[in-house]
Amino acid sequence: MKSEEAVMDNNPMIKPQLSGGLLVAVTVIISMVLLYVVAVILMTWPGFQSVWIAFGVALLAAGLVFWCWARRVQGRRQWQQFANRQWEYLTRIKGEHEATAEITVLSFEEIQPTGSWATIRWNKFGYVQPGWIENGTFAIWPESVLLIRPDPTQIQVGAPWPPTYYLRSHACLAIAPIRV
């Protein structure tokens, strides 16, 4: 099984983290070193050659840290644009079909060649249950919202809720990340 961190890196439905503990710690350390070296340069102007070398190294490290932050911000912005497009599409498709429902795929328990056993939540009711999701035309990820056409043979007014919901691939209309 993949670690949770590896799944977060690969799952396009999970919003990327902007800050991480290591990057924040390195940023603070580099900032402190840079401030210290600038203070030493100001106190010993024109300064020793070793101080200028330390300043160059600290400045290079600060540039690298800035580049890492810029990449994370850009990745977060791109993900947000992707999520907005997905939700616009989901909303448009929802308006075009009469009977639709939104379900959230919480996790996958077992993946098989013809489909996957998953835990799903019906967003309107907050009901969590196991489900079988048939393989379809687009990838379905944990923590994603699916717009579906509910199967009238499985869900009927006045009838008990099925213990396991079987989701056919043609009933999946759209997918979008969970709104945070």
N, C-alpha and C positions, 0 to 999 in steps of 0.2 A: 504494500500500500504506500501511496505517496504521503509525504508529510503535509500538514496543513499549510505550511508556508509555500511549498511547491505548488499545491493546488491553487493558492491565491495568486501566484505568479502566472499560472496558465489559464485560469478561469476568467474570461472576459466579462463576466457578470458581476464580479466583485470589484468595488471601487478601490483603486490603488492607494496605498498609504502614502501620505505626503512626507511624513517624518518617521525616521526610525531611530532607535536608541543610539546605535553606533554613529550614524551620521550627525546627530545632534551633539554627541560627546566630542567627535572630531572637530566639529564647527567651533565649539566652545574652546577647545584646547588650542586650535590654530588661531583663533581670535585673540586669546590671551598671549600667546607667543608673539604674534604680530604686534600687539600693543606694547609688550615689553621691549621688543627690538626697536620699535619706533621711539620709545622713551629713551633707550640707551643712545640711539643716534642723536636725538635732540640734546641730550646732556653732554655728549662727547664730540660735538660737531667739530670738524668734519668727520669724525669717527674713525675707527680702526678698520682695516680691510676685512677682518674677520666678522665685524658687526655688519658690514655691507653684504657679505656673503650670506650670513644668517638671515638678513632681511630679504635677500633674493630667494632663498629657499622657502622662507615663511610666506612670501608673496606667491610663489609658485604653488605651494600647498593650498593657500587660500583660493587661488584660481581654480584648482582642481575641486575643492569643496563647493565653490560657487557653481561650477559646471554640473556637479552631482545634483545640487538643489534645482538648477534650471531644468535638468532632464526629468526630475520627479514632477515638477510643476507642469511641464509640457505634457507628460504622460497623463497626469490627472486631468488636464484640460481636454486632451484628446478623448479620454474615457468619458468625460461629461458630455462632450458633443455626440459621441456614439450612443450614450444612454438616452439623450434627448431625442435623437433620430429614431431609436427603437421605440420609445414611448409615443412619439408622434405617429409612427406607423401602426402601433398597437391600437391607439385611440381611433385612428381612421378606419381600421379594419373592424373595430368594435361597433362603429356607427353604421357600417355596411351590412352587418349580420344581426338578425333579430335576437336569437337566443345564444348568448355567450356567457362565459364565466371565466374568472381569473383564478388560477391556482399557482401556488408557489412550490417549486421543487425544493424541498429542504435538504435532502441527501439521497444518494444512491446506495442501496444495500448490495445489489448484485447486478453486474452487467453481463448480458448474454448476447449471442449473435443476432437474435431477433428483437431484442428490446432490453429493458432494464426494470428491476424492482426498485421502487423509490418510495420515499416518504413524502407525501404531498399535503399541502394545507389549502383548503378552500377559503379564499380571501374574504368572501362575503360572510361566511359563517364562522370562520376561525377554526373549522373542524380539521383535525389532522388524522390522516389515515394512510395505510399502505396503498400503493398503486403500481400497476404494470404499465409502462410507457413503451409503446411500440416504436421501433426505429423509424425515423422520418427523413424528411428532406433537409432538415437543419439540425445542428448540434444543440443539445439541451444540456445545460450545466446546472450544478447545485446552486441554490440561491438565485434562481431566475424565475420570473413570472411568465406563465404561459396563458395566452388567451385561447380558450378552447370552446368548441361546441359540445355541450354536455350530451351524453348518450341518453335518449329518452327511454331506452329499454333498461338502463341501470338506475336512473334517478327519476322517480315518479312521485307526484304530489300524493301524500297520504300513505305511501309505501315506505317500508324501512330502508334506511341508507345501506348501500352494499358494503360488506366488510372490506372488500378490496375493489378499487375502481380501476377498470381497464380502459386505458386511453389509446385509441387508435391513432395512427399517424395522420390520417386525413382530417381528424378533429382538431389538430393543433394549427391554429391560425397565425399566431405571432408570438414572439418572445422578447422580453425586455428585462433589464436588471431590476432588482428590488429597489424601490424608492427609499432613500435614506433621509 
